[in-house]
Amino acid sequence: MSFRRGVFVAFSLLSLMLNTACQLTERPENREGLANDSRSYSYVSYQKDYITRAALQTPGVKEAEVYYTGRRLIVKITPNPDVPPDQYDAIRREARRRISASAPRNPVHIVIDSGK
């Protein structure tokens, strides 16, 4: 085997080893992030816009903001001005159902901001 070929093989093996051996392997219950992903695969996590979109599809919701505390999601919902306050619990339940369908493994706390 020539020197050039040996260097090529060594470099290829080193590249292969670095790409496969440096991945974090965590049990699913120890994972973090919006979708409980492994931190080494951060590009797979749910983005805030998926959760915001799910909240905005709830009837009676005017605005939605998503905050992530590291343990759970906090979704701040501003209802439409014509929605009476006695409907807020129904909006909260429906928003939770829709958000849970989008991000099923994340505990969600929904805050209704009346904007008044």
N, C-alpha and C positions, 0 to 999 in steps of 0.2 A: 504494500500500500504506500502510495506516495505521501509526502509531507502535506501537500495541499489537500489531499483527500482526507487525511487524518484530522487536519484542522477543521475541515467542513463537517465531518462526522461529530467531532467534539463540540463544535458550536451548535449543531443541530440538537444534540442530546442535552446540552445546557439550556437551550431555549425551551425545549419540551419540558424539562424538569422544572424550570422557573414558572412556566405557564400553568402547570398542573399541580405542583406541590405547594404553591403559595396561596391556594384557595382556602378560605375559612370554612371549616365544617362544623356546624352547630346543629344541635337538635332543634326541631321546629319550635318547641316551646321556649327556647332560649334566644330566638331570633328577635330582631328589633325592626322598627320602621313601620310605615303606614300599612304595609301588607305582611308584616312579620317576616320579612325577607332576611336572608343572610346579608350582612353588610358587604360582602364581596360581590354581590350581585345587585348593586343599588339601582341599576337601570331597569330592574323588573318591578320595582315598587309602584304602588298606586300613587298617582300624583294627586295633589289637592284638587285639581280641576274635576276629576272624576267624582269626588265626594261632593264638591260644590254643585256640579251638574245634577247629581241625584237629589240634592236638597232643593235646588231651584225647580225641579220638575214636580215638586209637591204643590198641589193647588193651594193658593193663598199666600205663597211665599214670594216676597219682593226681592230680597237680597239674602245671601248666605256667605259667611266667612268661616274658614276652617283653620283651627289652630291645633298643633300637635305638641303635647307636653312631654313626650318621651314615654309615657305610659298609656295615654288614651287620647282620643280625638275630642276636641271641643268644637262644636258647630254652633255658631251664632246666627240665628235666623231672624230676619226682620220681615214681619208679615205685611201684606198689603194694607193700606190705611182703612179700607172698607171692611176688613175682617174684625168682628167683635171679639173682645177679650175672652169670652166664654168658649170660643173656637180654638184657642191657643193649644189646649191639650190635644185636641184632635189633629192639629197641624203637627205637633211634636211627635205624636205616635206615627203618623203617616210618613213624616220625614225620617224617623228612626227605621221604619220598615224599608224605605227606599235606600237609605244609606247602608243598612245591613246587607241588602242584596248586592250592593256595589263592593263593599269591604267587609265581608262576613266575620273576620277574625279579630276585628278591632272593637274594643269597648268605646262607645260613643256617648258623650254627654251633650245634650242639646239645650241651648239657652235661647229663650225667646226674648228678643229686644223689641219692645213695643214702639220705640222711636219717639215717644211722647215726652 
